[in-house]
Protein backbone atom coordinates (compact mmCIF):
# COMPACT_ATOMS: atom_id res chain seq x y z
CA UNK A 1 0.00 0.00 0.00
CA UNK A 2 1.32 3.44 -0.90
CA UNK A 3 0.85 6.17 1.69
CA UNK A 4 0.44 9.64 0.19
CA UNK A 5 1.21 12.45 2.63
CA UNK A 6 0.68 15.15 0.02
CA UNK A 7 -2.09 15.65 -2.53
CA UNK A 8 -1.95 13.00 -5.26
CA UNK A 9 -2.46 13.98 -8.88
CA UNK A 10 -6.12 14.37 -9.86
CA UNK A 11 -7.30 11.17 -11.56
CA UNK A 12 -8.89 11.06 -15.01
CA UNK A 13 -12.21 9.63 -13.88
CA UNK A 14 -14.10 10.30 -17.12
CA UNK A 15 -12.16 7.59 -18.99
CA UNK A 16 -12.29 4.77 -16.46
CA UNK A 17 -13.61 1.62 -18.21
CA UNK A 18 -17.38 1.16 -17.91
CA UNK A 19 -17.01 -2.36 -16.50
CA UNK A 20 -15.10 -0.98 -13.51
CA UNK A 21 -17.62 1.83 -13.03
CA UNK A 22 -20.60 -0.56 -13.14
CA UNK A 23 -19.04 -2.95 -10.63
CA UNK A 24 -18.13 -0.09 -8.29
CA UNK A 25 -21.62 1.45 -8.43
CA UNK A 26 -23.10 -1.91 -7.42
CA UNK A 27 -21.39 -1.68 -4.02
CA UNK A 28 -23.76 -0.56 -1.23
CA UNK A 29 -20.90 1.21 0.58
CA UNK A 30 -18.80 3.46 -1.64
CA UNK A 31 -17.77 6.34 0.59
CA UNK A 32 -14.40 4.91 1.72
CA UNK A 33 -12.77 3.73 -1.51
CA UNK A 34 -12.61 4.89 -5.13
CA UNK A 35 -11.17 3.23 -8.26
CA UNK A 36 -9.17 5.87 -10.12
CA UNK A 37 -7.27 4.04 -12.89
CA UNK A 38 -6.62 0.67 -14.53
CA UNK A 39 -3.23 0.06 -16.12
CA UNK A 40 -1.49 -3.15 -17.25
CA UNK A 41 -3.93 -5.45 -15.46
CA UNK A 42 -3.74 -3.51 -12.18
CA UNK A 43 -6.59 -1.55 -10.60
CA UNK A 44 -5.49 1.60 -8.78
CA UNK A 45 -7.76 2.46 -5.86
CA UNK A 46 -7.79 5.40 -3.44
CA UNK A 47 -8.66 4.60 0.17
CA UNK A 48 -10.02 6.95 2.80
CA UNK A 49 -9.02 4.56 5.61
CA UNK A 50 -7.04 1.35 5.95
CA UNK A 51 -10.22 -0.56 6.87
CA UNK A 52 -11.46 -0.03 3.30
CA UNK A 53 -8.69 -2.22 1.86
CA UNK A 54 -10.93 -5.36 1.73
CA UNK A 55 -13.43 -3.40 -0.39
CA UNK A 56 -10.72 -2.62 -2.93
CA UNK A 57 -9.53 -6.23 -2.89
CA UNK A 58 -13.05 -7.50 -3.48
CA UNK A 59 -13.64 -5.10 -6.38
CA UNK A 60 -10.37 -6.08 -8.04
CA UNK A 61 -11.18 -9.76 -7.55
CA UNK A 62 -14.54 -9.29 -9.25
CA UNK A 63 -12.81 -7.68 -12.20
CA UNK A 64 -9.98 -10.20 -12.39
CA UNK A 65 -7.33 -7.52 -11.80
CA UNK A 66 -4.47 -7.02 -9.41
CA UNK A 67 -4.87 -4.08 -7.05
CA UNK A 68 -2.72 -1.14 -5.95
CA UNK A 69 -4.14 0.96 -3.12
CA UNK A 70 -3.22 4.46 -2.00
CA UNK A 71 -4.26 6.01 1.29
CA UNK A 72 -5.15 9.66 0.58
CA UNK A 73 -6.25 12.61 2.65
CA UNK A 74 -9.89 13.67 3.07
CA UNK A 75 -9.14 16.88 1.16
CA UNK A 76 -8.25 14.88 -1.94
CA UNK A 77 -10.59 11.92 -1.53
CA UNK A 78 -13.99 13.57 -1.14
CA UNK A 79 -13.76 16.01 -4.08
CA UNK A 80 -12.70 13.08 -6.28
CA UNK A 81 -15.55 10.93 -4.93
CA UNK A 82 -18.11 13.65 -5.63
CA UNK A 83 -16.72 14.17 -9.12
CA UNK A 84 -16.82 10.41 -9.78
CA UNK A 85 -20.40 9.97 -8.64
CA UNK A 86 -21.53 13.01 -10.61
CA UNK A 87 -19.89 11.58 -13.75
CA UNK A 88 -20.79 7.93 -13.35
CA UNK A 89 -24.28 8.07 -11.85
CA UNK A 90 -25.60 10.68 -14.24
CA UNK A 91 -25.84 8.25 -17.16
CA UNK A 92 -25.89 4.96 -15.27
CA UNK A 93 -29.05 2.81 -15.37
CA UNK A 94 -30.94 4.79 -12.78
CA UNK A 95 -32.05 3.45 -9.47
CA UNK A 96 -34.06 6.65 -9.43
CA UNK A 97 -36.17 5.27 -12.28
CA UNK A 98 -37.26 2.50 -9.91
CA UNK A 99 -38.78 5.00 -7.47
CA UNK A 100 -42.37 5.97 -8.19
CA UNK A 101 -44.44 8.43 -6.20
CA UNK A 102 -47.76 7.06 -4.97
CA UNK A 103 -50.91 9.04 -4.48
CA UNK A 104 -49.71 12.01 -6.52
CA UNK A 105 -51.82 13.92 -9.01
CA UNK A 106 -50.78 14.44 -12.62
CA UNK A 107 -51.04 17.65 -14.62
CA UNK A 108 -51.74 17.89 -18.36
CA UNK A 109 -48.15 17.00 -19.28
CA UNK A 110 -48.33 13.77 -17.25
CA UNK A 111 -45.81 14.81 -14.58
CA UNK A 112 -46.36 13.91 -10.95
CA UNK A 113 -47.16 17.09 -9.04
CA UNK A 114 -44.48 16.53 -6.41
CA UNK A 115 -42.81 19.85 -7.12
CA UNK A 116 -40.20 19.11 -9.78
CA UNK A 117 -39.29 20.77 -13.01
CA UNK A 118 -36.65 20.02 -15.63
CA UNK A 119 -34.25 22.38 -13.85
CA UNK A 120 -34.73 20.40 -10.62
CA UNK A 121 -34.15 17.00 -12.27
CA UNK A 122 -30.65 16.38 -10.83
CA UNK A 123 -31.92 16.91 -7.27
CA UNK A 124 -34.98 14.75 -7.93
CA UNK A 125 -32.71 11.97 -9.21
CA UNK A 126 -30.39 12.37 -6.21
CA UNK A 127 -33.22 12.06 -3.65
CA UNK A 128 -34.80 9.15 -5.53
CA UNK A 129 -31.45 7.38 -5.78
CA UNK A 130 -30.86 7.76 -2.04
CA UNK A 131 -34.35 6.44 -1.29
CA UNK A 132 -33.69 3.43 -3.51
CA UNK A 133 -30.31 2.74 -1.88
CA UNK A 134 -31.78 3.08 1.62
CA UNK A 135 -34.62 0.65 0.92
CA UNK A 136 -32.25 -1.78 -0.83
CA UNK A 137 -29.94 -1.79 2.19
CA UNK A 138 -32.81 -2.24 4.65
CA UNK A 139 -32.28 1.18 6.26
CA UNK A 140 -34.86 2.36 8.80
CA UNK A 141 -33.93 6.05 8.59
CA UNK A 142 -32.16 8.53 6.30
CA UNK A 143 -30.47 11.57 7.86
CA UNK A 144 -29.78 14.64 5.70
CA UNK A 145 -27.61 17.01 7.74
CA UNK A 146 -25.28 19.94 7.30
CA UNK A 147 -21.74 19.96 8.63
CA UNK A 148 -19.16 22.73 8.81
CA UNK A 149 -17.46 21.46 5.67
CA UNK A 150 -20.31 19.94 3.70
CA UNK A 151 -23.68 18.20 3.54
CA UNK A 152 -23.86 14.52 4.44
CA UNK A 153 -26.37 11.70 4.13
CA UNK A 154 -26.41 8.88 6.66
CA UNK A 155 -28.41 5.64 6.68
CA UNK A 156 -29.40 3.77 9.83
CA UNK A 157 -28.93 0.08 9.06
CA UNK A 158 -29.28 -2.59 11.77
CA UNK A 159 -29.55 0.22 14.31
CA UNK A 160 -26.22 1.85 13.36
CA UNK A 161 -25.83 5.17 11.53
CA UNK A 162 -23.38 5.05 8.61
CA UNK A 163 -22.36 7.84 6.29
CA UNK A 164 -23.55 7.04 2.77
CA UNK A 165 -22.75 10.22 0.83
CA UNK A 166 -20.96 13.53 1.32
CA UNK A 167 -22.19 16.36 -0.88
CA UNK A 168 -21.45 20.02 -1.46
CA UNK A 169 -22.97 22.34 1.13
CA UNK A 170 -24.54 24.28 -1.75
CA UNK A 171 -27.11 21.52 -2.42
CA UNK A 172 -28.42 21.38 1.16
CA UNK A 173 -31.25 23.89 0.76
CA UNK A 174 -32.33 22.43 -2.59
CA UNK A 175 -32.41 18.87 -1.28
CA UNK A 176 -34.37 19.97 1.79
CA UNK A 177 -36.82 21.85 -0.43
CA UNK A 178 -37.37 18.72 -2.54
CA UNK A 179 -38.01 16.61 0.57
CA UNK A 180 -40.47 19.20 1.91
CA UNK A 181 -42.38 19.22 -1.38
CA UNK A 182 -42.64 15.44 -1.32
CA UNK A 183 -43.84 15.58 2.31
CA UNK A 184 -46.39 18.33 1.55
CA UNK A 185 -44.67 20.70 3.95
CA UNK A 186 -44.08 24.46 3.84
CA UNK A 187 -41.02 24.97 1.63
CA UNK A 188 -40.62 28.59 2.74
CA UNK A 189 -40.51 27.72 6.46
CA UNK A 190 -36.97 26.92 7.62
CA UNK A 191 -36.96 28.35 11.14
CA UNK A 192 -39.39 25.94 12.81
CA UNK A 193 -39.64 22.13 12.96
CA UNK A 194 -42.05 20.49 10.52
CA UNK A 195 -43.51 17.02 10.00
CA UNK A 196 -44.75 15.45 6.81
CA UNK A 197 -45.22 12.16 5.02
CA UNK A 198 -45.36 10.65 1.56
CA UNK A 199 -45.58 7.27 -0.14
CA UNK A 200 -43.37 5.83 -2.85
CA UNK A 201 -42.99 2.53 -4.62
CA UNK A 202 -39.38 1.40 -4.71
CA UNK A 203 -39.09 -1.52 -7.09
CA UNK A 204 -41.91 -3.80 -5.95
CA UNK A 205 -42.10 -2.37 -2.43
CA UNK A 206 -44.67 0.16 -1.26
CA UNK A 207 -42.96 2.38 1.29
CA UNK A 208 -44.39 4.97 3.69
CA UNK A 209 -41.94 7.74 4.54
CA UNK A 210 -42.33 9.99 7.60
CA UNK A 211 -40.41 13.27 7.35
CA UNK A 212 -39.17 15.46 10.19
CA UNK A 213 -37.20 18.68 9.65
CA UNK A 214 -35.35 20.67 12.30
CA UNK A 215 -33.38 23.94 12.10
CA UNK A 216 -29.79 23.56 13.35
CA UNK A 217 -26.67 25.74 13.47
CA UNK A 218 -25.55 24.11 10.20
CA UNK A 219 -28.82 24.64 8.37
CA UNK A 220 -31.91 22.47 8.29
CA UNK A 221 -31.69 18.76 9.04
CA UNK A 222 -34.20 16.24 7.72
CA UNK A 223 -34.79 12.70 8.95
CA UNK A 224 -36.82 10.29 6.84
CA UNK A 225 -38.28 7.25 8.65
CA UNK A 226 -38.83 4.39 6.18
CA UNK A 227 -41.77 2.08 6.79
CA UNK A 228 -41.90 -0.84 4.39
CA UNK A 229 -45.58 -1.73 4.00
CA UNK A 230 -44.73 -4.93 2.13
CA UNK A 231 -42.78 -6.33 5.09
CA UNK A 232 -44.31 -9.48 6.49
CA UNK A 233 -45.43 -9.60 10.10
CA UNK A 234 -43.36 -12.23 11.85
CA UNK A 235 -44.81 -14.91 14.11
CA UNK A 236 -43.75 -14.83 17.76
CA UNK A 237 -41.45 -17.81 17.22
CA UNK A 238 -39.38 -15.86 14.66
CA UNK A 239 -38.57 -12.85 16.87
CA UNK A 240 -35.75 -14.57 18.76
CA UNK A 241 -37.92 -15.49 21.76
CA UNK A 242 -37.03 -18.76 23.43
CA UNK A 243 -39.73 -21.48 23.33
CA UNK A 244 -40.63 -21.02 27.00
CA UNK A 245 -41.14 -17.28 26.44
CA UNK A 246 -43.35 -17.91 23.39
CA UNK A 247 -45.48 -20.23 25.53
CA UNK A 248 -45.86 -17.58 28.26
CA UNK A 249 -46.87 -14.85 25.81
CA UNK A 250 -49.28 -17.16 23.99
CA UNK A 251 -50.96 -18.03 27.28
CA UNK A 252 -51.19 -14.40 28.40
CA UNK A 253 -52.67 -13.03 25.18
CA UNK A 254 -55.37 -15.70 25.34
CA UNK A 255 -56.82 -13.93 28.40
CA UNK A 256 -60.15 -12.14 27.76
CA UNK A 257 -59.03 -8.95 29.51
CA UNK A 258 -56.04 -7.24 31.12
CA UNK A 259 -53.11 -5.18 29.89
CA UNK A 260 -49.85 -6.42 28.36
CA UNK A 261 -46.97 -3.95 28.02
CA UNK A 262 -43.96 -4.16 25.71
CA UNK A 263 -41.14 -1.87 26.87
CA UNK A 264 -37.85 -0.60 25.52
CA UNK A 265 -36.28 2.49 23.97
CA UNK A 266 -37.08 3.83 20.52
CA UNK A 267 -36.03 1.41 17.81
CA UNK A 268 -35.98 -1.68 20.01
CA UNK A 269 -38.62 -3.59 18.03
CA UNK A 270 -41.59 -3.07 20.38
CA UNK A 271 -44.13 -2.57 17.59
CA UNK A 272 -42.88 -5.67 15.78
CA UNK A 273 -43.49 -7.72 18.94
CA UNK A 274 -46.97 -6.24 19.41
CA UNK A 275 -47.93 -7.11 15.86
CA UNK A 276 -46.52 -10.61 16.19
CA UNK A 277 -48.82 -11.07 19.20
CA UNK A 278 -51.76 -9.50 17.39
CA UNK A 279 -51.16 -11.82 14.43
CA UNK A 280 -51.98 -14.75 16.72
CA UNK A 281 -55.26 -13.15 17.81
CA UNK A 282 -56.95 -12.29 14.51
CA UNK A 283 -60.25 -14.11 14.17
CA UNK A 284 -63.41 -13.33 12.25
CA UNK A 285 -65.28 -13.50 15.54
CA UNK A 286 -63.15 -10.73 17.14
CA UNK A 287 -63.27 -6.97 16.81
CA UNK A 288 -59.64 -5.78 16.99
CA UNK A 289 -58.91 -2.04 16.97
CA UNK A 290 -55.55 -0.25 16.99
CA UNK A 291 -54.46 3.35 17.41
CA UNK A 292 -50.94 4.09 16.21
CA UNK A 293 -48.59 6.92 15.30
CA UNK A 294 -47.74 6.01 12.61
CA UNK A 295 -49.54 2.91 11.37
CA UNK A 296 -46.50 0.80 10.50
CA UNK A 297 -48.14 -2.39 9.21
CA UNK A 298 -51.45 -2.90 7.43
CA UNK A 299 -53.33 -5.86 8.90
CA UNK A 300 -56.31 -7.42 7.11
CA UNK A 301 -59.21 -7.91 9.47
CA UNK A 302 -58.03 -5.23 11.92
CA UNK A 303 -59.50 -1.72 12.31
CA UNK A 304 -56.49 0.61 12.40
CA UNK A 305 -56.62 4.27 13.36
CA UNK A 306 -53.89 6.85 12.74
CA UNK A 307 -53.27 9.50 15.41
CA UNK A 308 -54.23 12.92 14.05
CA UNK A 309 -53.85 15.59 16.72
CA UNK A 310 -55.01 18.35 14.39
CA UNK A 311 -58.35 16.54 14.13
CA UNK A 312 -58.44 15.73 17.84
CA UNK A 313 -57.54 12.05 17.43
CA UNK A 314 -55.05 11.20 20.19
CA UNK A 315 -54.25 7.86 21.79
CA UNK A 316 -56.61 8.61 24.69
CA UNK A 317 -59.54 9.91 22.61
CA UNK A 318 -59.22 6.96 20.23
CA UNK A 319 -59.37 4.44 23.10
CA UNK A 320 -62.49 6.14 24.48
CA UNK A 321 -64.02 6.00 21.01
CA UNK A 322 -63.09 2.32 20.66
CA UNK A 323 -65.03 1.48 23.82
CA UNK A 324 -68.23 2.55 22.01
CA UNK A 325 -67.32 0.28 19.07
CA UNK A 326 -67.76 -3.06 20.87
CA UNK A 327 -64.04 -4.06 20.78
CA UNK A 328 -62.54 -7.33 21.98
CA UNK A 329 -58.87 -6.37 21.68
CA UNK A 330 -57.28 -2.90 21.65
CA UNK A 331 -53.71 -2.11 20.61
CA UNK A 332 -52.24 1.21 21.75
CA UNK A 333 -49.15 2.27 19.82
CA UNK A 334 -47.62 4.07 22.80
CA UNK A 335 -48.55 5.07 26.33
CA UNK A 336 -46.84 8.40 26.83
CA UNK A 337 -49.02 10.43 29.23
CA UNK A 338 -51.35 10.14 32.20
CA UNK A 339 -54.54 10.36 30.13
CA UNK A 340 -53.54 7.51 27.82
CA UNK A 341 -52.27 5.37 30.70
CA UNK A 342 -55.46 5.77 32.74
CA UNK A 343 -57.73 5.21 29.74
CA UNK A 344 -55.84 2.05 28.72
CA UNK A 345 -56.02 0.65 32.26
CA UNK A 346 -59.75 1.41 32.49
CA UNK A 347 -60.32 -0.34 29.15
CA UNK A 348 -58.48 -3.43 30.40
CA UNK A 349 -60.60 -3.47 33.57
CA UNK A 350 -63.88 -3.35 31.64
CA UNK A 351 -63.45 -6.63 29.81
CA UNK A 352 -60.96 -5.84 27.05
CA UNK A 353 -57.48 -7.13 26.27
CA UNK A 354 -55.13 -4.16 25.81
CA UNK A 355 -51.70 -4.44 24.18
CA UNK A 356 -49.47 -1.36 24.43
CA UNK A 357 -45.87 -0.12 24.30
CA UNK A 358 -44.11 1.97 26.92
CA UNK A 359 -40.71 3.66 26.87
CA UNK A 360 -38.74 2.26 29.79
CA UNK A 361 -35.34 0.60 30.11
CA UNK A 362 -36.57 -2.75 31.42
CA UNK A 363 -39.68 -4.64 32.51
CA UNK A 364 -39.65 -3.77 36.26
CA UNK A 365 -39.34 -0.04 35.50
CA UNK A 366 -42.64 -0.20 33.58
CA UNK A 367 -44.49 -0.55 36.89
CA UNK A 368 -42.97 2.55 38.45
CA UNK A 369 -43.41 4.48 35.19
CA UNK A 370 -47.16 3.75 35.11
CA UNK A 371 -47.47 4.76 38.77
CA UNK A 372 -45.54 7.98 38.06
CA UNK A 373 -48.04 8.76 35.29
CA UNK A 374 -50.83 8.77 37.86
CA UNK A 375 -52.34 5.29 37.56
CA UNK A 376 -53.71 4.17 40.93
CA UNK A 377 -51.64 1.30 42.37
CA UNK A 378 -54.64 -0.97 43.02
CA UNK A 379 -55.94 -0.44 39.47
CA UNK A 380 -52.55 -1.24 37.94
CA UNK A 381 -52.15 -4.31 40.13
CA UNK A 382 -55.58 -5.58 39.03
CA UNK A 383 -55.10 -4.96 35.32
CA UNK A 384 -51.43 -5.65 34.54
CA UNK A 385 -50.82 -9.24 33.38
CA UNK A 386 -47.43 -9.22 31.64
CA UNK A 387 -44.51 -6.88 30.88
CA UNK A 388 -42.05 -7.70 28.11
CA UNK A 389 -38.73 -5.85 28.06
CA UNK A 390 -36.64 -6.01 24.91
CA UNK A 391 -33.68 -4.77 22.86
CA UNK A 392 -32.29 -5.59 19.45
CA UNK A 393 -28.74 -6.94 19.10
CA UNK A 394 -26.83 -7.20 15.84
CA UNK A 395 -26.06 -10.74 14.73
CA UNK A 396 -22.63 -11.83 13.57
CA UNK A 397 -22.41 -12.08 9.80
CA UNK A 398 -22.89 -15.73 8.73
CA UNK A 399 -20.60 -15.19 5.73
CA UNK A 400 -17.49 -13.98 7.55
CA UNK A 401 -17.83 -14.54 11.31
CA UNK A 402 -15.34 -16.78 13.09
CA UNK A 403 -14.65 -17.84 16.66
CA UNK A 404 -11.60 -16.27 18.35
CA UNK A 405 -10.08 -16.40 21.80
CA UNK A 406 -11.44 -13.51 23.93
CA UNK A 407 -7.90 -12.35 24.78
CA UNK A 408 -6.92 -12.06 21.12
CA UNK A 409 -5.65 -8.50 20.47
CA UNK A 410 -8.08 -8.01 17.59
CA UNK A 411 -11.20 -9.29 19.38
CA UNK A 412 -12.99 -5.96 18.96
CA UNK A 413 -12.30 -5.53 15.24
CA UNK A 414 -14.72 -6.58 12.53
CA UNK A 415 -13.16 -6.56 9.07
CA UNK A 416 -16.19 -8.31 7.68
CA UNK A 417 -17.15 -8.81 4.06
CA UNK A 418 -19.21 -7.20 1.32
CA UNK A 419 -22.35 -9.01 2.52
CA UNK A 420 -22.25 -7.16 5.87
CA UNK A 421 -20.77 -3.93 4.47
CA UNK A 422 -17.57 -4.77 6.39
CA UNK A 423 -19.17 -4.30 9.78
CA UNK A 424 -18.93 -7.92 10.94
CA UNK A 425 -22.69 -7.95 11.62
CA UNK A 426 -25.69 -8.70 9.47
CA UNK A 427 -29.29 -8.56 10.71
CA UNK A 428 -30.68 -8.19 14.20
CA UNK A 429 -32.55 -10.28 16.74
CA UNK A 430 -34.47 -9.45 19.87
CA UNK A 431 -33.31 -10.20 23.39
CA UNK A 432 -36.14 -10.33 25.89
CA UNK A 433 -37.16 -10.47 29.53
CA UNK A 434 -40.66 -11.49 30.59
CA UNK A 435 -42.29 -10.37 33.82
CA UNK A 436 -45.64 -12.11 34.42
CA UNK A 437 -47.53 -10.40 37.23
CA UNK A 438 -48.28 -12.92 40.00
CA UNK A 439 -49.94 -12.33 43.36
CA UNK A 440 -46.67 -11.46 45.11
CA UNK A 441 -45.89 -8.86 42.48
CA UNK A 442 -49.43 -7.46 42.67
CA UNK A 443 -48.95 -6.97 46.40
CA UNK A 444 -45.70 -5.06 45.79
CA UNK A 445 -47.43 -2.86 43.19
CA UNK A 446 -50.24 -1.99 45.61
CA UNK A 447 -47.57 -1.01 48.17
CA UNK A 448 -45.94 1.29 45.54
CA UNK A 449 -42.65 -0.57 45.93
CA UNK A 450 -39.53 0.91 44.34
CA UNK A 451 -37.98 -0.59 41.22
CA UNK A 452 -35.11 -1.91 43.37
CA UNK A 453 -37.62 -3.77 45.56
CA UNK A 454 -39.32 -5.19 42.47
CA UNK A 455 -35.98 -6.38 41.07
CA UNK A 456 -35.04 -7.94 44.42
CA UNK A 457 -38.29 -9.91 44.44
CA UNK A 458 -37.86 -11.00 40.81
CA UNK A 459 -34.35 -12.25 41.56
CA UNK A 460 -35.80 -14.71 44.06
CA UNK A 461 -38.14 -16.10 41.39
CA UNK A 462 -35.39 -16.93 38.86
CA UNK A 463 -36.28 -13.95 36.64
CA UNK A 464 -34.18 -13.98 33.44
CA UNK A 465 -33.04 -10.54 32.28
CA UNK A 466 -32.35 -9.35 28.74
CA UNK A 467 -28.65 -9.54 29.55
CA UNK A 468 -29.06 -13.21 30.51
CA UNK A 469 -30.79 -13.90 27.19
CA UNK A 470 -28.03 -12.05 25.34
CA UNK A 471 -25.31 -14.08 27.07
CA UNK A 472 -26.88 -17.26 25.70
CA UNK A 473 -26.69 -15.77 22.19
CA UNK A 474 -23.02 -14.93 22.77
CA UNK A 475 -22.37 -18.51 23.86
CA UNK A 476 -24.05 -19.72 20.64
CA UNK A 477 -21.87 -17.42 18.53
CA UNK A 478 -24.91 -15.47 17.27
CA UNK A 479 -23.67 -12.12 18.59
CA UNK A 480 -20.66 -10.73 20.44
CA UNK A 481 -20.07 -9.60 24.01
CA UNK A 482 -19.12 -6.21 22.63
CA UNK A 483 -22.53 -5.88 20.97
CA UNK A 484 -24.41 -7.16 24.01
CA UNK A 485 -22.71 -4.66 26.32
CA UNK A 486 -23.38 -1.85 23.83
CA UNK A 487 -27.09 -2.62 23.81
CA UNK A 488 -27.79 -3.57 27.42
CA UNK A 489 -25.79 -0.71 28.92
CA UNK A 490 -28.03 1.91 27.26
C-alpha positions, 0 to 999 in steps of 0.5 A: 500500500502506498501512503500519500502524505501530500495531494496526489495527482487528480485522476482522469475519472471520465475515462475509467472503463465502464465495467469498472464503473458498473461494478463499483456502483453496485457496491452498497458502501462506496464512501471509503474507496474509489477506483481511479485508474486501470493500467497493465492489469492492475486496478489503482484504488484510493482509500479513505481509511485502511479498513477499506482495503478489503473493499478494494480487494473484493472489487479487483477480484470481481474484475480479475485484476491485481490491485494497488491501493493508495491512502489519501487525505480527506481533502483529496478523496472527497472532491474526487468521490463527488466528481466520480459519482456526478460523472458515473451516476448521471448516465448509469441505469438509474435506481431513481427510475425505480422509485415511483411516487404514490398518491400524486396527481398528474397535470396535463403533461403527465408529470407527478405534481411533487414539485419538480421541473426540468431544472430540478431534475438532478436533485430529484434523481439524487433524492430518488437514488438515495431512497432506492439505496436506503430501501435496498440496504434495509435502512430504517432512517435517512439523515440529511444534515449539514456539517461545517465542511459539507452536507452529508447523508447517513443511513441507519442500518441494523440500528447503526448510523453510517455515512452514505454520501458527502455532498457540497454544502450548496445543495443542502437547501435544494435537497431539503426543499425537494423533501419538503415538497414530497412531504407536503410541507411548507417549503418557505418555512426553515426556522421551525420544525415540521412534520410530513409524510409521503408514499413511494414505490421502490421496485416492488415495495410500497414504502411509507416515509415519515419526514421530520425537519429541524433547524440547526446551526448548520442549516436544516436537518431532515430525517426520513423514517422508512416504513416498508408496508410490504414487510411481512409480520413475523410470528412470535417464534421468529422474533428470537424469543425462546420457546418457554417465552413464546409459551408464556406470551401465547398463554397471556394473550389468550386472556379475555381482559387485562393489559400487556406492556412491551417496553424498551427504547425507541427502535428496540422492536416493540411494535414488531413484537406487538404485531406478532402477538396481534397476528396470533389473535386475529379471528373473524369473531373478534373486533380488533382495533388499533391506534398508532402513530404512525400505522407501521403495518397494514393488517387485514381484518383489523381496524387501524386508526392513525393519530391525528392531533389536528383533528383531535384524534389522540391515543386517549380519545381513540381508546375512548371511542373504541369502547363505544365500538364493541371491541374485543382487543385494543392495541395502543401504539404508545402510552406516553401520558397520564390520560392515555395510561389511565384510559388504557387501564380502564379499558383493560378493567372493563373486559378488554385485552389491551396491548401497548408499548411503553418507553422504559429501560426494562420490565420492572421499571414499567411498573414505576413508570405507570405509577408515576403517570398517575395510575392508581396502584390498586388499578394497575395491580388488578389490570397488569398481566405481563410486561415484556422488556426487549432490545435488538442486538446485531447478529454476527455475519454468517458469511465472515464470522469466526470464533476467536479467543477472547484475549486475542488482540483483535477481538474488537475488530470486525473486518467483515465482508461485502455481505455485511458492508464490512461491519462484521454484523448482518441482521438483528434479533431481539433479546427479551425479559418477561415479567408475568404479574403474579400475586406477590408482584401485585402486592408489591405494586399496591404497596408502591414498591420501588424498582429496586424492591421489584428487582429484588423480588424478581431475583428470588423467582429466577427472573431472566433478564435481557442480559441473561438472554443475550449471554446465551446468544453470545455462547451460541456465537450469534452475537458478540459480548461487545454488541451485548454490552453496547445494547444492554448498557443503554 
